Amino acid sequence: MANGTGANLGFEDKLWAAADKLRGTMDAAEYKHVVLGLIFLKYISDAFM
């Protein structure tokens, strides 16, 4: 599958499918807190390294 850059990678669909399977039937309002927490942890990690 072309991704607009001329590369034919194909793993993007597999990643999205895996994310959908892990997320299951969880509503976006529920997992946004997890994502925001991960972004905060990344910020703290980068700030102290």
N, CA, C and O atoms as a printed pandas DataFrame, in Angstrom:
     atom_number atom_name residue_name chain_id  residue_number  x_coord  y_coord  z_coord
0              1         N          MET        A               1    0.850   -1.172    0.000
1              2        CA          MET        A               1    0.000    0.000    0.000
2              3         C          MET        A               1    0.895    1.233    0.000
3              4         O          MET        A               1    1.790    1.353    0.836
4              5         N          ALA        A               2    0.663    2.118   -0.904
5              6        CA          ALA        A               2    1.450    3.341   -0.983
6              7         C          ALA        A               2    0.988    4.311    0.094
7              8         O          ALA        A               2   -0.207    4.411    0.371
8              9         N          ASN        A               3    1.918    5.018    0.695
9             10        CA          ASN        A               3    1.563    5.941    1.772
10            11         C          ASN        A               3    1.723    7.397    1.370
11            12         O          ASN        A               3    1.763    8.269    2.238
12            13         N          GLY        A               4    1.816    7.682    0.084
13            14        CA          GLY        A               4    1.941    9.047   -0.378
14            15         C          GLY        A               4    3.380    9.495   -0.550
15            16         O          GLY        A               4    3.625   10.557   -1.122
16            17         N          THR        A               5    4.334    8.718   -0.073
17            18        CA          THR        A               5    5.731    9.088   -0.215
18            19         C          THR        A               5    6.447    8.211   -1.237
19            20         O          THR        A               5    7.647    8.363   -1.468
20            21         N          GLY        A               6    5.712    7.306   -1.835
21            22        CA          GLY        A               6    6.314    6.399   -2.789
22            23         C          GLY        A               6    6.777    5.103   -2.165
23            24         O          GLY        A               6    7.147    4.169   -2.877
24            25         N          ALA        A               7    6.764    5.032   -0.846
25            26        CA          ALA        A               7    7.183    3.817   -0.152
26            27         C          ALA        A               7    6.008    2.848   -0.061
27            28         O          ALA        A               7    4.850    3.260    0.013
28            29         N          ASN        A               8    6.317    1.594   -0.068
29            30        CA          ASN        A               8    5.293    0.559    0.039
30            31         C          ASN        A               8    5.561   -0.222    1.323
31            32         O          ASN        A               8    6.206   -1.270    1.297
32            33         N          LEU        A               9    5.060    0.297    2.452
33            34        CA          LEU        A               9    5.389   -0.283    3.747
34            35         C          LEU        A               9    4.373   -1.332    4.182
35            36         O          LEU        A               9    4.744   -2.480    4.425
36            37         N          GLY        A              10    3.108   -0.962    4.283
37            38        CA          GLY        A              10    2.068   -1.916    4.593
38            39         C          GLY        A              10    1.855   -2.232    6.054
39            40         O          GLY        A              10    0.878   -2.910    6.373
40            41         N          PHE        A              11    2.692   -1.792    6.953
41            42        CA          PHE        A              11    2.509   -2.138    8.359
42            43         C          PHE        A              11    1.559   -1.177    9.076
43            44         O          PHE        A              11    1.140   -1.452   10.201
44            45         N          GLU        A              12    1.218   -0.059    8.442
45            46        CA          GLU        A              12    0.325    0.900    9.077
46            47         C          GLU        A              12   -1.041    0.291    9.357
47            48         O          GLU        A              12   -1.602    0.488   10.434
48            49         N          ASP        A              13   -1.577   -0.450    8.390
49            50        CA          ASP        A              13   -2.880   -1.082    8.581
50            51         C          ASP        A              13   -2.842   -2.091    9.720
51            52         O          ASP        A              13   -3.802   -2.210   10.480
52            53         N          LYS        A              14   -1.745   -2.810    9.838
53            54        CA          LYS        A              14   -1.609   -3.792   10.920
54            55         C          LYS        A              14   -1.546   -3.092   12.271
55            56         O          LYS        A              14   -2.116   -3.577   13.249
56            57         N          LEU        A              15   -0.853   -1.951   12.334
57            58        CA          LEU        A              15   -0.781   -1.202   13.584
58            59         C          LEU        A              15   -2.150   -0.673   13.999
59            60         O          LEU        A              15   -2.525   -0.756   15.169
60            61         N          TRP        A              16   -2.905   -0.120   13.024
61            62        CA          TRP        A              16   -4.233    0.389   13.338
62            63         C          TRP        A              16   -5.151   -0.732   13.782
63            64         O          TRP        A              16   -5.933   -0.557   14.716
64            65         N          ALA        A              17   -5.070   -1.883   13.127
65            66        CA          ALA        A              17   -5.909   -3.025   13.501
66            67         C          ALA        A              17   -5.569   -3.503   14.912
67            68         O          ALA        A              17   -6.465   -3.840   15.686
68            69         N          ALA        A              18   -4.276   -3.533   15.250
69            70        CA          ALA        A              18   -3.866   -3.945   16.588
70            71         C          ALA        A              18   -4.357   -2.945   17.638
71            72         O          ALA        A              18   -4.808   -3.341   18.712
72            73         N          ALA        A              19   -4.268   -1.659   17.326
73            74        CA          ALA        A              19   -4.743   -0.635   18.259
74            75         C          ALA        A              19   -6.250   -0.750   18.458
75            76         O          ALA        A              19   -6.738   -0.625   19.582
76            77         N          ASP        A              20   -6.989   -0.986   17.379
77            78        CA          ASP        A              20   -8.437   -1.155   17.498
78            79         C          ASP        A              20   -8.783   -2.372   18.341
79            80         O          ASP        A              20   -9.718   -2.338   19.141
80            81         N          LYS        A              21   -8.023   -3.448   18.157
81            82        CA          LYS        A              21   -8.292   -4.662   18.920
82            83         C          LYS        A              21   -7.988   -4.450   20.405
83            84         O          LYS        A              21   -8.745   -4.908   21.261
84            85         N          LEU        A              22   -6.891   -3.763   20.713
85            86        CA          LEU        A              22   -6.544   -3.499   22.103
86            87         C          LEU        A              22   -7.546   -2.550   22.763
87            88         O          LEU        A              22   -7.895   -2.708   23.933
88            89         N          ARG        A              23   -7.997   -1.572   21.995
89            90        CA          ARG        A              23   -8.940   -0.588   22.524
90            91         C          ARG        A              23  -10.306   -1.219   22.751
91            92         O          ARG        A              23  -11.013   -0.861   23.693
92            93         N          GLY        A              24  -10.670   -2.146   21.896
93            94        CA          GLY        A              24  -11.954   -2.828   22.044
94            95         C          GLY        A              24  -13.127   -1.878   21.897
95            96         O          GLY        A              24  -13.190   -1.094   20.949
96            97         N          THR        A              25  -14.040   -1.951   22.825
97            98        CA          THR        A              25  -15.238   -1.107   22.757
98            99         C          THR        A              25  -15.124    0.122   23.647
99           100         O          THR        A              25  -16.126    0.777   23.937
100          101         N          MET        A              26  -13.917    0.435   24.078
101          102        CA          MET        A              26  -13.712    1.589   24.957
102          103         C          MET        A              26  -14.010    2.879   24.187
103          104         O          MET        A              26  -13.619    3.032   23.030
104          105         N          ASP        A              27  -14.694    3.780   24.840
105          106        CA          ASP        A              27  -15.033    5.066   24.254
106          107         C          ASP        A              27  -13.804    5.977   24.255
107          108         O          ASP        A              27  -12.931    5.853   25.114
108          109         N          ALA        A              28  -13.746    6.884   23.295
109          110        CA          ALA        A              28  -12.609    7.805   23.184
110          111         C          ALA        A              28  -12.433    8.638   24.444
111          112         O          ALA        A              28  -11.306    8.980   24.803
112          113         N          ALA        A              29  -13.525    8.969   25.120
113          114        CA          ALA        A              29  -13.440    9.763   26.340
114          115         C          ALA        A              29  -12.703    9.011   27.445
115          116         O          ALA        A              29  -12.149    9.635   28.350
116          117         N          GLU        A              30  -12.689    7.690   27.385
117          118        CA          GLU        A              30  -12.008    6.903   28.406
118          119         C          GLU        A              30  -10.515    6.770   28.136
119          120         O          GLU        A              30   -9.710    6.883   29.061
120          121         N          TYR        A              31  -10.133    6.532   26.887
121          122        CA          TYR        A              31   -8.720    6.304   26.635
122          123         C          TYR        A              31   -7.930    7.574   26.390
123          124         O          TYR        A              31   -6.703    7.525   26.302
124          125         N          LYS        A              32   -8.603    8.711   26.276
125          126        CA          LYS        A              32   -7.850    9.952   26.118
126          127         C          LYS        A              32   -7.025   10.243   27.372
127          128         O          LYS        A              32   -5.956   10.848   27.281
128          129         N          HIS        A              33   -7.512    9.819   28.542
129          130        CA          HIS        A              33   -6.764   10.031   29.781
130          131         C          HIS        A              33   -5.479    9.207   29.782
131          132         O          HIS        A              33   -4.449    9.652   30.289
132          133         N          VAL        A              34   -5.544    8.024   29.223
133          134        CA          VAL        A              34   -4.347    7.180   29.129
134          135         C          VAL        A              34   -3.328    7.836   28.211
135          136         O          VAL        A              34   -2.142    7.895   28.536
136          137         N          VAL        A              35   -3.785    8.325   27.073
137          138        CA          VAL        A              35   -2.877    8.959   26.112
138          139         C          VAL        A              35   -2.278   10.223   26.713
139          140         O          VAL        A              35   -1.079   10.464   26.567
140          141         N          LEU        A              36   -3.083   11.028   27.380
141          142        CA          LEU        A              36   -2.555   12.240   28.001
142          143         C          LEU        A              36   -1.529   11.907   29.080
143          144         O          LEU        A              36   -0.529   12.610   29.225
144          145         N          GLY        A              37   -1.771   10.846   29.832
145          146        CA          GLY        A              37   -0.797   10.408   30.831
146          147         C          GLY        A              37    0.513    9.974   30.198
147          148         O          GLY        A              37    1.588   10.279   30.715
148          149         N          LEU        A              38    0.426    9.263   29.080
149          150        CA          LEU        A              38    1.648    8.833   28.388
150          151         C          LEU        A              38    2.427   10.022   27.835
151          152         O          LEU        A              38    3.658   10.035   27.866
152          153         N          ILE        A              39    1.706   11.017   27.332
153          154        CA          ILE        A              39    2.377   12.226   26.835
154          155         C          ILE        A              39    3.072   12.942   27.982
155          156         O          ILE        A              39    4.194   13.422   27.822
156          157         N          PHE        A              40    2.415   13.020   29.142
157          158        CA          PHE        A              40    3.026   13.656   30.314
158          159         C          PHE        A              40    4.278   12.903   30.752
159          160         O          PHE        A              40    5.301   13.519   31.051
160          161         N          LEU        A              41    4.201   11.574   30.792
161          162        CA          LEU        A              41    5.372   10.782   31.172
162          163         C          LEU        A              41    6.519   10.970   30.194
163          164         O          LEU        A              41    7.679   11.011   30.607
164          165         N          LYS        A              42    6.220   11.084   28.914
165          166        CA          LYS        A              42    7.255   11.333   27.907
166          167         C          LYS        A              42    7.902   12.696   28.146
167          168         O          LYS        A              42    9.120   12.838   28.042
168          169         N          TYR        A              43    7.083   13.692   28.463
169          170        CA          TYR        A              43    7.615   15.028   28.734
170          171         C          TYR        A              43    8.542   15.015   29.944
171          172         O          TYR        A              43    9.631   15.586   29.896
172          173         N          ILE        A              44    8.118   14.367   31.033
173          174        CA          ILE        A              44    8.935   14.280   32.236
174          175         C          ILE        A              44   10.219   13.524   31.954
175          176         O          ILE        A              44   11.290   13.921   32.412
176          177         N          SER        A              45   10.118   12.440   31.205
177          178        CA          SER        A              45   11.284   11.631   30.867
178          179         C          SER        A              45   12.310   12.454   30.087
179          180         O          SER        A              45   13.509   12.395   30.361
180          181         N          ASP        A              46   11.817   13.221   29.111
181          182        CA          ASP        A              46   12.723   14.047   28.310
182          183         C          ASP        A              46   13.300   15.196   29.121
183          184         O          ASP        A              46   14.435   15.608   28.884
184          185         N          ALA        A              47   12.541   15.718   30.069
185          186        CA          ALA        A              47   13.011   16.852   30.858
186          187         C          ALA        A              47   14.148   16.467   31.813
187          188         O          ALA        A              47   15.011   17.294   32.111
188          189         N          PHE        A              48   14.153   15.245   32.283
189          190        CA          PHE        A              48   15.154   14.821   33.263
190          191         C          PHE        A              48   16.297   14.004   32.670
191          192         O          PHE        A              48   17.112   13.449   33.407
192          193         N          MET        A              49   16.358   13.931   31.362
193          194        CA          MET        A              49   17.461   13.178   30.740
194          195         C          MET        A              49   18.452   14.082   30.101
195          196         O          MET        A              49   19.439   13.613   29.533
